[in-house]
């Protein structure tokens, strides 16, 4: 089967022919149809992600596919069933092996491209805003990196959960996408002072930050007393150092959060979240935004779109 693999760090993916695997007990073999690309994929290629698979490995952590074969002891799935899975790796290939317990059946009406764009973005944002930050109706939510995959889902979910949403992104086109997702206020980070604009709007009660760096520092100083801040990524390349005196004076809470970690430590949090998210999707309340769809052999182009921040929402590779 064909697969796009990381064969050496700091280099483009290689299209290779590798053996088709067979499922072990508890596993399923999926015929992969669509794969959502994520900023974390670019870190895996550099060897700088928090998990470091041995080389060579097949990239692709967010997959939608059809069950092709079942290992022993698998009772929750059937051959021919469409599922989505947060896999970590293995998606950018014609077939992939996954733990059956991590596969989520998708609604019949859900297109495969949308399913591949759904799990990580919406799962990350929903657990962050609901389980971790306890976002309440009427609170003011500040979303940094609001036009990216997880940022855009945070805008949409925050609005659905009753918050007043401030979206921060770079340039008018990206802000227009955030506005379409429900943002109440827009801040162009290339032109405006985030701290002053947020304070003028009344300050932030919850900060959702996949960016880090100077934007986190501005958000910290624009937060209201008792605000909750969630740093969940560092797309800027700078991990902020948090001054404890500001936390003390304002009674702020900075919340450590790694969505993928719950798959091992408390998977029920993720499964409960997916049930709610698919319910909202089925009711027509969530609308995944995919800016680019590319074939398998052009996966490197999709990753470059993420690196250059030229995409909005998600980039999806079809197989």
C-alpha positions in Angstrom: 0.0 0.0 0.0 1.1 3.6 -0.5 2.0 5.7 2.5 3.5 9.2 3.2 6.2 8.5 5.7 8.7 10.4 7.8 12.0 8.7 7.0 14.3 11.4 8.4 13.7 14.5 10.5 13.6 18.0 9.0 12.7 16.7 5.5 9.6 16.3 3.4 7.5 13.2 3.6 8.4 10.3 1.3 5.7 8.4 -0.7 6.6 4.8 -0.1 5.2 1.3 -0.8 4.9 -0.6 2.5 3.1 -3.9 3.5 -0.5 -3.7 4.4 -0.8 -4.6 8.1 -3.2 -7.1 9.7 -5.1 -6.4 12.9 -4.1 -7.9 16.2 -6.6 -8.6 19.0 -8.4 -5.4 19.9 -7.4 -3.7 16.6 -9.3 -2.8 13.4 -7.9 -2.3 9.9 -9.4 0.8 8.3 -9.4 1.7 4.6 -8.4 5.3 5.2 -10.5 7.9 3.2 -9.6 11.3 4.6 -7.0 12.7 7.0 -7.0 16.0 8.8 -3.6 17.7 9.0 -2.6 19.4 12.2 0.1 21.7 13.3 1.3 18.9 15.6 2.2 16.9 12.4 4.7 19.6 11.5 6.3 19.1 14.9 6.5 15.4 14.5 8.4 15.9 11.3 10.9 18.0 13.2 11.2 15.5 16.0 10.0 18.2 18.5 6.6 16.9 19.4 5.9 15.6 22.9 5.7 12.1 21.4 8.5 10.8 19.1 7.7 7.6 17.2 10.7 5.6 15.9 11.7 6.2 12.3 10.3 5.5 9.7 6.7 6.2 10.5 3.5 7.2 8.6 2.2 10.6 9.5 -1.5 11.4 10.0 -3.2 11.6 13.4 -6.8 12.4 12.5 -8.5 9.8 10.2 -11.9 8.9 8.7 -12.2 5.5 7.1 -14.2 2.3 6.6 -13.6 -0.8 8.7 -11.9 -3.3 6.4 -10.9 -6.1 8.9 -11.4 -6.8 12.6 -9.0 -8.3 15.1 -10.1 -10.9 17.7 -12.1 -9.5 20.6 -13.5 -6.5 18.7 -17.2 -6.4 19.3 -18.1 -2.7 19.1 -17.5 -2.3 15.3 -18.4 -4.1 12.1 -16.9 -4.4 8.7 -18.1 -1.7 6.3 -18.8 0.8 9.2 -17.5 4.4 8.8 -15.6 5.7 11.7 -13.3 8.5 12.7 -10.2 8.0 15.0 -7.6 10.1 16.7 -4.6 7.9 15.9 -1.5 9.8 16.7 0.1 8.5 13.5 -0.7 6.2 10.6 -3.4 8.1 8.7 -1.5 9.1 5.5 -1.7 5.6 4.0 -4.2 3.6 2.1 -4.9 1.4 5.2 -4.2 1.9 8.9 -4.3 -0.1 12.1 -6.0 1.4 15.1 -7.2 0.5 18.6 -10.9 -0.4 18.2 -11.8 1.4 21.4 -10.6 4.7 20.0 -12.7 4.5 16.8 -15.9 6.6 16.8 -18.8 5.8 14.5 -19.8 9.0 12.5 -23.3 10.1 11.6 -24.5 8.8 8.2 -25.0 12.3 6.8 -21.4 13.4 7.7 -19.1 13.7 4.7 -15.7 12.0 5.2 -13.8 15.2 4.7 -15.7 16.9 7.5 -15.3 13.8 9.8 -11.5 14.0 9.2 -11.6 17.7 10.2 -13.7 17.2 13.3 -12.2 15.1 16.1 -9.1 17.0 17.1 -10.3 20.6 16.5 -13.7 20.2 18.1 -12.7 17.7 20.7 -9.8 19.9 21.9 -11.9 23.0 22.1 -14.9 21.4 23.7 -13.0 19.7 26.5 -11.0 22.9 27.0 -13.9 25.2 27.2 -16.4 22.9 29.0 -14.5 20.5 31.2 -11.4 22.6 31.9 -12.4 26.2 31.8 -16.1 25.8 32.8 -17.1 28.5 30.3 -20.4 30.1 31.4 -23.1 31.9 29.3 -22.4 35.6 29.2 -18.7 35.3 29.9 -16.2 36.9 27.5 -14.0 34.4 25.6 -10.8 35.5 23.9 -9.6 33.2 21.2 -6.1 33.6 19.8 -5.2 32.1 16.5 -8.9 32.2 15.7 -8.8 31.3 12.1 -6.8 28.0 12.5 -8.3 24.5 13.0 -8.7 24.5 16.8 -9.1 28.3 17.1 -12.0 28.4 14.7 -13.7 25.5 16.5 -13.3 27.4 19.8 -15.0 30.5 18.3 -17.9 28.4 17.1 -18.3 26.4 20.3 -17.8 29.4 22.5 -20.7 31.1 20.7 -22.8 28.0 20.9 -22.2 27.8 24.7 -23.4 31.4 25.1 -20.2 33.3 25.4 -19.3 36.7 24.0 -16.4 35.8 21.6 -13.4 38.0 20.8 -11.4 36.5 17.8 -7.8 37.4 17.2 -6.2 36.6 13.8 -3.9 38.1 11.2 -5.5 39.9 8.3 -9.1 40.7 7.2 -9.6 37.5 5.3 -8.9 35.3 8.3 -11.0 37.5 10.5 -13.9 37.1 8.1 -13.8 33.4 8.6 -13.9 33.8 12.4 -16.8 36.2 12.0 -18.7 33.7 9.9 -18.1 31.2 12.8 -19.9 33.5 15.2 -17.2 35.9 16.6 -18.7 39.0 18.2 -15.5 41.1 18.0 -12.5 40.9 15.7 -8.9 41.9 16.4 -6.3 42.0 13.6 -3.1 41.0 15.4 -0.9 42.5 12.7 -2.4 46.0 13.1 -3.9 46.3 16.6 -2.8 46.2 20.2 -4.5 43.1 21.6 -4.2 44.1 25.2 -5.8 47.5 24.7 -8.5 46.3 22.4 -9.5 43.5 24.8 -9.5 45.8 27.8 -11.7 48.3 25.9 -14.2 45.5 25.2 -14.4 44.7 29.0 -11.5 42.2 29.4 -11.4 38.5 29.0 -12.9 35.9 31.4 -11.5 32.9 29.5 -8.5 32.9 27.2 -8.0 30.1 24.6 -4.4 30.2 23.4 -2.8 28.0 20.8 -0.3 30.7 19.9 1.8 31.6 22.9 4.5 34.2 22.8 3.7 37.9 22.9 0.0 37.2 22.3 -0.3 35.2 25.5 1.4 38.0 27.4 -1.0 40.5 26.1 -4.0 38.3 26.9 -2.7 37.7 30.4 -2.7 41.5 31.1 -6.1 41.9 29.5 -7.7 39.3 31.6 -10.4 40.1 34.2 -10.0 39.0 37.9 -10.7 35.3 38.3 -10.1 34.7 34.6 -9.0 31.2 33.4 -6.3 30.9 30.7 -5.6 27.8 28.7 -2.3 27.7 26.9 -2.7 24.6 24.6 0.0 25.3 21.9 2.8 27.5 20.9 2.4 28.2 17.2 4.4 31.4 17.6 7.5 29.3 18.5 7.8 30.9 21.9 6.7 29.2 25.2 5.6 32.1 27.5 7.1 32.4 31.0 4.2 33.3 33.3 4.8 36.0 36.0 3.3 34.6 39.2 2.7 38.1 40.7 0.1 38.8 38.0 -1.7 35.6 38.8 -1.7 36.5 42.5 -3.0 40.1 42.1 -5.8 39.1 39.7 -6.6 35.7 41.2 -6.0 34.2 37.7 -5.9 30.5 36.9 -3.6 29.1 34.2 -4.8 25.6 33.2 -2.5 22.9 31.9 -4.1 21.0 29.1 -3.2 18.3 26.6 -6.3 16.8 25.0 -4.5 13.7 23.7 -3.4 12.8 27.2 -7.0 12.0 28.2 -7.1 9.1 25.7 -4.8 7.3 28.1 -5.6 8.8 31.5 -9.4 9.3 31.3 -10.9 8.3 27.9 -14.4 8.8 29.2 -13.9 12.6 29.1 -13.2 12.4 25.4 -16.0 9.9 24.6 -18.6 12.0 26.6 -17.4 15.1 24.7 -17.8 13.4 21.3 -21.3 12.4 22.1 -22.2 16.0 22.8 -20.3 17.2 19.7 -22.0 14.7 17.3 -25.3 15.6 18.8 -24.7 19.3 18.0 -23.5 18.4 14.5 -26.6 16.3 13.9 -28.7 19.2 14.9 -27.0 21.4 12.3 -25.2 23.6 15.0 -21.6 22.8 14.0 -20.1 23.5 10.6 -16.5 22.3 10.1 -14.5 24.6 7.9 -12.1 23.1 5.4 -10.1 25.5 3.3 -8.0 23.0 1.3 -8.5 19.4 0.2 -5.5 17.6 -1.4 -4.7 14.1 -2.6 -2.2 11.8 -0.7 0.7 12.6 -3.0 0.4 16.3 -2.2 0.4 16.0 1.6 3.7 17.9 1.8 1.9 20.9 0.2 -0.8 20.7 2.9 1.8 20.7 5.6 3.4 23.7 4.1 0.1 25.6 4.1 0.0 25.0 7.9 3.6 26.2 8.3 3.0 29.3 6.3 -0.3 29.9 8.0 -2.0 30.1 4.5 -5.0 27.9 5.5 -8.1 28.6 7.5 -9.9 26.0 9.5 -8.6 22.6 8.4 -6.5 21.1 5.6 -7.6 17.6 4.6 -5.8 14.9 2.6 -8.0 12.4 0.7 -6.9 8.9 -0.1 
